[in-house]
Amino acid sequence: MIGRKKYSKADTVKIVLYILMTILIIIALAPTLWMVSTSLKTEPELFILPPPLLPKSLYLENYPQAFQRIPYLRMLWNSIFVATVVTIGRVLTSTFAGFTSRCTTPFVCA
């Protein structure tokens, strides 16, 4: 058996870990891929059993309809506003907590 590479135990462990991570990534991405695939289907295609993995033809009209029915920009602005206010509040309270943990007596900080 000339030319056959001998794998160490560490190499075997790495290979098994890479295989497991690949399987976990596929499991984690599967719902997102299914959602995108479903968003590109026509309404009759949604009710076919068993459901096809890919649409027969790309139907992009679902996206303009969704943006007309739901105020996404307003929702995005609300999310950004709330996240900013919460972050500023968190930084301020953490700053005050950090200073109080250093002070052993009032007005005397180490």
FIGUKE-60396 format. One line per 4 residues: number of its first residue (from 1); for each residue x, y, z of C-alpha. Coordinates in nm, 3 decimals. Layout:
<recs>
NUM> X:Y:Z; ...
</recs>
This chain:
<recs>
1> 0.000:0.000:0.000; 0.239:0.260:-0.120; 0.109:0.616:-0.136; -0.177:0.572:0.107
5> -0.181:0.844:0.370; -0.218:0.743:0.730; -0.448:0.971:0.930; -0.379:1.051:1.291
9> -0.648:1.051:1.556; -0.656:1.434:1.553; -0.716:1.433:1.176; -1.001:1.186:1.215
13> -1.160:1.399:1.488; -1.132:1.710:1.266; -1.296:1.530:0.974; -1.584:1.408:1.193
17> -1.631:1.758:1.338; -1.638:1.915:0.991; -1.899:1.662:0.879; -2.113:1.734:1.188
21> -2.081:2.111:1.141; -2.181:2.077:0.776; -2.490:1.878:0.873; -2.582:2.138:1.138
25> -2.540:2.424:0.891; -2.768:2.248:0.643; -3.028:2.194:0.917; -3.004:2.559:1.024
29> -3.032:2.698:0.671; -3.310:2.467:0.552; -3.602:2.677:0.689; -3.463:2.994:0.529
33> -3.414:2.823:0.194; -3.766:2.680:0.217; -3.907:3.027:0.294; -3.733:3.183:-0.007
37> -3.840:2.898:-0.232; -4.202:2.930:-0.115; -4.200:3.307:-0.165; -4.117:3.255:-0.533
41> -4.410:3.018:-0.599; -4.753:3.102:-0.737; -5.055:3.047:-0.516; -5.164:2.720:-0.683
45> -4.810:2.584:-0.643; -4.836:2.636:-0.267; -5.111:2.374:-0.238; -4.949:2.094:-0.441
49> -4.889:1.778:-0.238; -4.614:1.677:-0.192; -4.478:2.031:-0.205; -4.204:2.081:-0.464
53> -3.869:2.203:-0.336; -3.821:2.455:-0.617; -4.089:2.656:-0.799; -4.169:2.565:-1.159
57> -4.128:2.928:-1.262; -4.010:3.231:-1.068; -4.303:3.446:-0.955; -4.168:3.777:-0.825
61> -4.504:3.955:-0.786; -4.529:3.836:-0.426; -4.268:4.089:-0.313; -4.435:4.410:-0.441
65> -4.766:4.286:-0.299; -4.607:4.229:0.041; -4.450:4.577:0.046; -4.785:4.732:-0.048
69> -4.979:4.550:0.224; -4.734:4.581:0.511; -4.552:4.904:0.608; -4.203:4.754:0.624
73> -4.017:5.088:0.630; -4.219:5.206:0.930; -4.152:4.877:1.108; -3.780:4.906:1.029
77> -3.769:5.261:1.165; -3.948:5.151:1.485; -3.699:4.868:1.535; -3.399:5.095:1.483
81> -3.543:5.356:1.722; -3.615:5.105:1.999; -3.274:4.938:1.961; -3.097:5.275:1.979
85> -3.287:5.393:2.287; -3.232:5.063:2.467; -2.860:5.062:2.381; -2.809:5.417:2.506
89> -2.998:5.339:2.827; -2.797:5.022:2.878; -2.465:5.202:2.831; -2.563:5.479:3.074
93> -2.680:5.243:3.348; -2.375:5.020:3.302; -2.148:5.323:3.332; -2.311:5.427:3.658
97> -2.297:5.072:3.791; -1.928:5.052:3.704; -1.847:5.368:3.897; -2.047:5.262:4.203
101> -1.868:4.928:4.224; -1.534:5.110:4.256; -1.652:5.342:4.535; -1.627:5.200:4.887
105> -1.761:5.508:5.064; -1.953:5.808:4.924; -1.729:6.043:4.723; -1.420:5.824:4.778
109> -1.334:5.614:4.476; -1.017:5.409:4.436
</recs>
